[in-house]
């Protein structure tokens, strides 16, 4: 291969990599809103705690996340928020009434 061929092929290869920006390649790894399951849990008493544990086991295979917890009792609401923060790494929104 002579110098002229080398420069021509190198320029063509470089131009080919410039056509597809690096960020476009990462779009396939971004999870869309339709690929996620966001859960809200109303009533986080003793049985609700068990349901939180079951739902947390779905997070890796089914992309599930608890985004809100609701309970009339402050103790249950705070406990559920703290528990789910441990499961998902993010604290869910904690509300007293479902209308909030």
N, C-alpha and C positions, 0 to 999 in steps of 0.2 A: 504494500500500500504506500503510495507516495504522499507527500505532504498535502497536496491539494485535495486528494480524496479524503484524507484524515480530517482536515478542517471542514470540508463539506458535510461529512457524515456526523461529525461532532456538533456542528451548528444545527443540523436537522434534529438530532437527538435532544439537544438543549431546547430547541423551539417546541418540540413535542411535549416536553415537561412543563413548559410555560402555558400551554393551552388549558390544562386542567389544574386549577389552583389547588393548593393543599387543603384548604378548608372544604372544598367540594367533596373530597374523598372521605372526610369525617362525617358528612351528613347521613351516611348509612348507619352510623353508630348512635345517632341521636334518637331518643325514644319519643315518639309523637304522643299527643294527648289521647288518641284512640288506642294506643298500645299499653296504656296504664290503667289500673283500676284503683280509684280513690274511694276509700271507705269512710263512712261516718257511723259512729256507734252511739246509740241512744240507750241509756240505762247500763251503767258500768259497775254494778254491784259485784257480788262474789261470782255469780255465773258469767257475768260480763267479762270479768278478768280472764276466765278460761277461754272465752271466745276471742279475746285479744291475742292470747297465746296461739290459738289455732290459726287466726288470720296472719299472724307474723310469720308462720311457717310457709305461707304461700308467697312471700315477698320475692324470693329468689327465682322460683319457677314461673310465677304468673305475674310478676311485676305489680304487686299489691302494696298499697300504703294506706295507713290510717291517717286521714287528714283532719278529722274532727271527732271529738268526744263530747257527749252531752249527758249530764246527770243533775237531778235536783239538789243532791247533797254535795256540798263543797268538798268534803273529804274524798268521796268516790271520784269526783271530777278531777281533782288534783292528782290522785293516785293513778287514775287511768292515763292522764296526760304524761306523767313521769314514766310510767311503764312503757307506753308506746314510744316515747322519746328514746328509751333504751333499745327498743326493738328496731326502730327505723332511723335513728340518728337525727331525727327532727321532731320537735314537739308539735303535736297536733293542736288545732284550735280547740279550746275548752269553753263550752257554753253551758248555761243553766237550763235554757229552754230551746227546743228545736227551731223556734221561729227566729232565733238570733243569727 
